[in-house]
Amino acid sequence: MRRWRLFFAIPASVLQLYLPGAGIGGFMPPLALLGGLALWPEFIRGIRILVKWPPTFILVIILLTYIVSLLWSVDIRMGMRAIIYLWVFLAIFAAIVLQLRRNERVVWNLLNITVLLAIMEAVLVIAFRISPDLEMVFLHSDLARLFINPNVIDVLFTDGQNNVLDPAKAGGFFTNGNVAGAYLWIMAMVSFLLGEWKRLRLMYLSSVFLLVAALSTGSKVVILLIAVLTPVVFMTIFWHSRKRAPAFVIMILMIGLVSSLGILASLLFGDYHDIAQTSLLQKSDSAFDIRIQIWQYGIQAFPNSPILGQGFGGWQQEYPRYAEFVGISKNYPPHNTWIYLWSQGGLLAALMGVGFVLSVVICGVRNLTHRTHMKSVSISVAMLAAYCWVFVHGMGTNFGLIGEEHMVPVLAVLLALVCAANGNRKARQVI
């Protein structure tokens, strides 16, 4: 049944679930990915939907550029992984659009379960921030290999070190606090959407809890983006609310609550001496300087192959010589969505990436401005808030256009909800 395949593709994405002995040629596919791959019938049925709606049509073009770029790629396995996850995004999108037309309650129930599982991630983040030793015990245990790619665990304490090894960071099921914080923001928006659409009051509280957990990851960029995007979300809801006075009071209280809990988390979990001596922006300087050096290599490499890019694995092959020359780590990926798109898929992929960003924002804003019902407004707000985070954060990290593997299913669902809400007759046509 479709609902069971969707269950493994969407709610199971929180846990991923890497089954022992399930590796294929060194690649460890989680159960969540297998659930997404099982949606191939919906992908076939939904091809006409995918090619008629601008955002997904652009992703189909990027998918094709990735396939073609395999011809000059040095790491075919990396290319296949990127192609598979992009295809899964499109398959989940098509499946959700089709399911919304048959029985939308299934979709909302799936999102309910996903939020409940995400709360487990939030609890772990807070617990690990309070007790970094507990996080180390978890990462060294066999249990971690069920929720985190065993290949990642194998190199986490050697060549593949990540920032959760810093006592001031926490990731839960993630090995990177920045990624964990971004994911928790996305799930906070989903929880908020459920509160608005299904009138589940507890979902508002879970949204706040997820935001507090995001702040507890210790990620500086997460703190900055929450400080910027949270007021924007509340102001948008306030503007579209018919009961503006109560909405304004609730907005102020919620912003104050999130801010207060965030400050409290910093004081409880942070090093007071470090907070007193070093400002947030000062601590960001070194990370930004390193990214500038990484991007400079991308600028230098572009004229060598502006149209075709470097292919999959090309960056990893050429970048270490530059990194050794400037004195930074040889293992850094581009840390920028556009550079990575060009490097892996060529100039067309990068241009299509820009088109995807514009089309998603335009579709979301159009739905936002043409709707007066708060339920419809909340869909656009949640989608835009989630994607804007991925787009902005992607300028300094390696999310790509559709996020990392935990985010892909949820982002696909949010985009499908907006597609359905737009009332586009061609996009919603029965296949």
C-alpha positions in Angstrom: 0.0 0.0 0.0 1.1 3.5 -0.8 0.6 4.7 2.8 3.1 2.2 4.1 5.7 3.1 1.5 5.2 6.7 2.4 5.6 5.8 6.1 9.0 4.4 5.5 10.0 7.3 3.2 8.9 10.2 5.5 8.5 9.4 9.2 11.3 6.8 9.1 13.6 9.5 7.6 14.0 10.9 11.2 15.7 7.7 12.3 17.1 6.6 8.9 17.6 3.1 10.3 20.8 1.5 8.9 20.2 -2.3 9.0 23.4 -4.4 9.7 24.7 -6.2 6.7 22.6 -4.1 4.2 25.6 -2.4 2.5 25.8 -2.5 -1.3 29.3 -2.1 -2.6 30.3 0.0 0.4 27.1 2.2 0.2 24.9 1.9 3.2 21.3 2.6 2.2 19.0 3.4 5.2 15.5 2.0 5.4 14.1 5.5 4.8 15.9 5.6 1.4 14.5 2.2 0.5 11.0 3.5 1.3 11.5 6.4 -1.1 12.8 4.1 -3.8 9.7 2.0 -3.4 7.6 5.0 -4.6 8.7 4.4 -8.2 5.1 3.7 -9.4 4.0 7.1 -8.1 6.9 8.7 -9.8 5.8 7.2 -13.1 2.2 8.2 -12.6 3.3 11.7 -11.6 5.7 12.5 -14.4 3.2 14.8 -16.0 2.7 16.6 -12.7 6.5 16.9 -12.3 7.1 18.4 -15.7 4.2 20.8 -15.7 5.0 22.5 -12.4 8.0 24.9 -12.6 9.9 24.0 -9.4 9.8 20.2 -10.1 10.4 20.7 -13.8 13.6 22.5 -13.0 14.7 19.7 -10.6 14.1 17.2 -13.5 16.5 19.2 -15.6 19.1 19.2 -12.8 18.6 15.4 -12.5 19.3 15.0 -16.2 22.4 17.2 -16.0 23.7 15.0 -13.1 23.1 11.9 -15.2 25.0 13.4 -18.2 27.9 14.6 -15.9 28.6 11.0 -15.0 30.3 10.7 -18.4 33.3 12.8 -17.1 33.0 12.2 -13.4 35.8 10.4 -11.5 33.6 9.2 -8.6 30.5 7.5 -10.1 29.3 6.4 -6.7 29.1 10.0 -5.4 27.2 10.8 -8.6 24.7 7.9 -8.2 24.1 9.0 -4.6 23.2 12.5 -5.6 21.0 11.3 -8.4 19.2 8.8 -6.2 18.3 11.3 -3.5 17.1 13.9 -6.1 15.0 11.2 -7.7 13.6 10.2 -4.3 12.6 13.8 -3.7 10.7 13.9 -6.9 9.1 10.5 -6.2 7.9 11.6 -2.7 6.6 14.9 -4.2 4.6 13.0 -6.8 3.3 10.5 -4.3 2.1 13.2 -1.9 0.3 15.1 -4.6 -1.5 12.0 -5.7 -2.3 11.0 -2.1 -3.7 14.5 -1.3 -6.2 14.0 -4.1 -7.2 10.6 -2.8 -7.1 11.0 1.0 -5.3 13.9 2.5 -5.7 12.7 6.0 -3.0 10.1 5.4 -0.6 12.9 4.6 -1.3 14.8 7.8 -1.1 11.6 9.9 2.3 11.0 8.4 3.5 14.5 9.3 2.1 14.0 12.9 4.3 10.9 13.3 7.3 12.6 11.8 7.0 15.5 14.3 6.7 13.0 17.2 9.9 11.2 16.1 11.6 14.6 15.6 10.9 15.3 19.2 13.1 12.3 20.0 15.9 14.1 18.1 15.3 17.3 20.0 15.4 15.5 23.3 18.7 13.9 22.4 20.2 17.2 21.3 19.3 18.9 24.6 20.5 15.8 26.6 23.8 15.7 24.7 24.3 19.5 25.2 23.9 19.1 28.9 26.2 16.1 29.0 28.8 15.9 26.2 30.1 12.7 27.8 26.7 11.1 27.2 27.0 12.0 23.5 30.4 10.4 23.3 29.1 7.2 24.8 26.3 7.2 22.3 28.6 7.8 19.3 30.9 5.0 20.4 28.0 2.5 20.9 26.5 0.1 18.4 23.2 1.8 18.8 24.5 4.9 17.0 25.3 2.8 13.9 21.5 2.1 13.6 20.7 5.8 13.3 23.9 7.2 11.8 25.6 5.9 8.6 28.2 3.3 9.9 30.6 4.6 7.2 30.4 8.0 8.9 30.8 6.5 12.4 33.9 4.6 11.2 35.8 7.8 10.3 34.2 10.2 12.8 37.1 10.0 15.3 39.8 9.8 12.7 39.8 11.4 9.2 36.1 12.4 9.1 35.9 14.5 12.3 32.8 16.7 12.6 31.8 19.4 15.0 29.7 17.3 17.4 33.0 16.2 18.9 33.2 19.8 20.2 31.6 19.8 23.8 29.9 23.1 22.9 28.0 21.4 20.0 25.3 18.7 20.0 23.7 16.8 17.1 21.5 14.0 18.4 21.2 11.7 15.4 23.4 14.0 13.4 27.2 14.4 13.4 27.0 18.1 12.6 25.4 20.6 14.9 24.7 23.0 12.0 22.7 20.4 10.1 20.9 19.2 13.2 19.8 22.8 14.0 18.6 23.3 10.4 16.6 20.1 10.5 15.0 21.0 13.8 14.0 24.4 12.4 12.3 22.6 9.4 10.4 20.3 11.8 9.4 23.3 14.0 7.8 24.7 10.9 6.0 21.4 10.2 4.8 21.3 13.8 3.5 24.9 13.5 1.7 23.9 10.3 0.0 21.0 12.0 -1.1 23.3 14.8 -2.7 25.7 12.3 -4.2 23.2 9.9 -5.4 20.4 12.3 -5.9 22.7 15.3 -3.6 20.5 17.4 -2.6 22.9 20.2 0.1 20.7 21.5 1.8 21.1 18.1 2.5 24.8 19.0 4.3 23.7 22.1 6.3 21.1 20.2 7.2 23.8 17.7 8.7 25.9 20.5 10.5 22.9 22.0 12.0 22.1 18.6 13.2 25.6 18.3 14.8 25.5 21.7 16.5 22.2 20.8 17.8 23.9 17.6 19.3 26.7 19.7 20.8 24.0 21.9 22.9 22.6 19.1 25.4 25.3 19.7 25.5 26.3 16.1 26.2 30.0 15.6 24.5 30.2 12.2 21.4 28.5 13.6 21.2 31.1 16.4 21.5 33.9 13.8 19.0 32.5 11.4 16.4 31.7 14.1 16.8 35.3 15.3 16.0 36.6 11.8 13.4 34.1 10.5 11.3 33.6 13.7 10.1 37.3 13.8 9.4 37.2 10.0 7.3 34.1 10.4 5.2 35.6 13.2 4.8 38.9 11.4 3.6 37.1 8.3 1.0 35.2 10.3 0.0 38.4 12.1 -0.5 40.2 8.9 -2.9 37.6 7.5 -4.7 37.0 10.8 -8.3 38.3 11.0 -7.9 38.6 14.8 -4.8 40.8 14.7 -4.9 42.0 18.3 -4.8 38.5 19.8 -2.4 37.4 17.1 -0.1 40.3 17.9 0.0 39.5 21.6 0.6 35.8 20.9 3.4 36.8 18.5 5.2 38.9 21.1 4.8 36.2 23.7 6.1 33.5 21.5 9.1 35.5 20.3 9.9 36.4 23.9 9.5 32.8 25.0 11.8 31.4 22.3 14.4 34.2 22.9 14.3 33.7 26.7 14.6 29.9 26.4 17.5 30.3 23.9 19.4 32.6 26.2 18.7 30.3 29.1 20.0 27.3 27.1 23.2 29.3 26.3 23.8 30.1 29.9 23.1 26.6 31.1 25.0 24.8 28.4 27.7 27.3 27.4 31.0 28.2 28.9 30.5 31.4 30.8 34.1 32.5 30.4 33.8 31.9 26.7 30.6 33.9 26.5 32.0 36.8 28.4 35.2 37.0 26.4 34.1 36.2 22.9 31.1 37.6 21.0 29.0 35.5 18.6 30.3 37.4 15.6 33.9 37.1 16.7 33.6 33.4 17.0 32.2 33.2 13.5 35.2 35.0 11.9 37.4 32.0 11.6 34.7 29.8 10.1 33.9 32.5 7.6 37.6 33.1 6.7 38.0 29.4 5.9 34.9 29.5 3.7 36.3 32.5 1.8 39.4 30.5 1.1 37.4 27.5 -0.1 35.3 29.7 -2.4 38.4 31.3 -3.8 39.4 27.9 -5.1 36.0 27.5 -6.8 36.5 30.9 -8.5 40.0 29.8 -9.7 38.7 26.4 -10.9 35.7 27.8 -12.8 37.6 29.1 -15.9 39.2 25.6 -16.4 35.8 24.0 -17.2 33.0 26.6 -17.0 30.4 24.6 -19.0 30.9 21.0 -17.9 32.1 21.6 -14.3 34.4 19.1 -12.6 32.0 16.2 -12.5 31.3 14.1 -9.4 34.5 13.7 -7.4 36.4 16.3 -9.4 36.4 18.8 -6.5 37.7 16.1 -4.1 40.5 15.3 -6.6 41.7 18.8 -7.5 41.0 20.8 -4.3 43.5 19.1 -1.9 46.5 20.7 -3.9 45.0 24.1 -3.4 44.2 23.4 0.3 47.8 22.3 1.0 49.1 25.4 -0.6 46.9 27.8 1.5 47.2 25.7 4.7 43.6 24.5 5.3 42.0 21.0 5.5 42.1 19.0 2.3 38.8 17.3 3.1 36.5 20.4 2.7 33.7 20.3 0.2 32.7 23.6 -1.5 30.4 24.8 1.4 28.3 26.6 -1.2 25.2 25.4 -3.1 26.0 27.2 -6.4 29.7 26.1 -6.5 28.7 22.5 -5.8 26.0 22.6 -8.5 28.5 23.9 -11.0 31.2 21.5 -9.9 29.1 18.4 -10.1 26.6 19.2 -12.8 28.1 22.0 -14.8 26.9 25.5 -15.6 23.4 24.5 -16.6 22.8 22.8 -13.2 24.0 26.0 -11.4 21.6 28.2 -13.5 18.8 25.8 -13.0 19.5 25.9 -9.3 19.0 29.7 -9.4 15.7 29.1 -11.3 14.6 26.6 -8.6 15.1 29.1 -5.8 13.2 31.8 -7.7 10.3 29.5 -8.7 9.9 28.1 -5.1 9.8 31.6 -3.7 7.4 32.9 -6.4 5.0 30.0 -6.0 5.1 30.3 -2.2 4.5 34.1 -2.2 1.8 33.8 -4.9 -0.1 31.3 -2.8 0.5 33.5 0.3 -0.9 36.7 -1.4 -3.8 35.0 -3.0 -5.1 33.2 0.1 -7.0 34.7 3.0 -7.8 31.5 4.9 -5.2 30.9 7.6 -4.9 27.2 6.9 -3.8 28.0 3.3 -1.5 30.8 4.5 0.1 28.5 7.0 1.1 26.0 4.3 3.0 28.8 2.4 4.6 30.2 5.5 5.9 26.8 6.6 7.2 26.0 3.1 8.9 29.3 2.6 10.4 29.3 6.1 11.9 25.9 5.6 13.2 26.5 2.1 14.5 29.9 2.8 16.6 28.4 5.6 18.0 25.7 3.3 18.7 28.3 0.5 20.4 30.8 2.9 22.2 28.2 5.0 23.3 26.5 1.8 25.5 29.5 0.9 27.9 28.4 3.6 27.4 24.6 3.8 26.7 21.6 1.7 22.9 21.1 1.9 22.3 21.5 -1.8 18.9 22.7 -3.1 16.9 20.0 -1.4 18.7 19.6 1.9 20.5 16.5 3.3 19.0 13.0 3.6 16.9 13.7 6.7 15.4 16.9 5.2 14.6 15.6 1.7 11.3 13.8 2.5 9.9 16.7 4.6 10.9 19.4 2.1 9.3 17.3 -0.7 6.0 17.1 1.3 6.0 20.8 2.0 6.5 21.7 -1.6 3.8 19.2 -2.7 1.3 20.8 -0.2 1.9 24.2 -1.8 1.6 22.7 -5.3 -1.8 21.3 -4.3 -2.8 24.6 -2.5 -2.0 26.7 -5.6 -5.0 25.1 -7.3 -3.1 24.8 -10.6 -5.3 22.6 -12.8 -2.5 21.2 -14.8 -0.3 20.5 -11.8 -3.1 18.6 -10.1 -4.4 16.8 -13.1 -5.2 13.1 -12.4 -2.8 10.9 -14.3 
